[in-house]
Amino acid sequence: MLCPRMKQNYEICLVGQQTTLFPYRPEHVEKYHEWMKDEELLQATDSEPLSLDEEIAMQISWKDDPMKCTFIVHASEGCRLGDSELSVAENLGAMVGDVNLFLSHIEPDDDVDGERPASDEEPQIQAEIDIMIAEKSYKRQGLGKSATCSMLLYGANELQVKRFFCKINEDNHASIKLFEGLGFVQCDYAACFRQVELQLVKPLAELEALMKPYGEYRVLRCPDTSTIQS
């Protein structure tokens, strides 16, 4: 089974120096929908355009899906940060993008960190990660790196993810450079999609040493006080 604590992310925020990650709530959907009308973003994220109603339905389904972990990236400099909890509604203006983990089990014949898990052991968890900074004024300022590092730390520590990987269009040089700079190495290439697959397989202590300088965070409560139906 996947870690039963995974869905705790719906009521917490990860507060870092550059980025604060909020759980994806109904209040975020309208602005997210506006972002995803951008052809450049659709191409970069390999996404299809959705209607607002479809976007609302997707937020609901992702909230309840134990295989997905989603945060909306906010610029910390624009957030109203409290001592113990944060409000989604008070911080909508600081939205800049999103970061996701898509979880699955590692198959017994997969090689992870040089070892193959025994078939009778509890399946290990892997996660595909993707990051999007949608607000153009916040691109190339290190926010993507900060949010990615925070998410990797969260996945490794709270969800017990043993292998992270990402699939990136081969012409998305900025994303490839970002992940390679964090220690990801190419492990596959899909010529039909023109996508490279990069992976990161590190012991927890080593991963923490790599990610904490950019993505260290503190956890604050984010109560679900939405009046929007979800």
Secondary structure, DSSP 8 states (H G I E B T S, - for coil): ---TTGGGGGGEEEEESSEEEEE--HHHHHHHHHHTT-HHHHHHTT-----HHHHHHHHHHHHH-TTEEEEEEEEGGGS---SSB--SGGGGGGEEEEEEEEEEE--TTS-BTTB---TTS---EEEEEEEEE--GGGTTSSHHHHHHHHHHHHHHHHS-EEEEEEEEETT-HHHHHHHHHTT-EEEEEETTTTEEEEEE---HHHHHHHHHHHH-EEEEE------S--
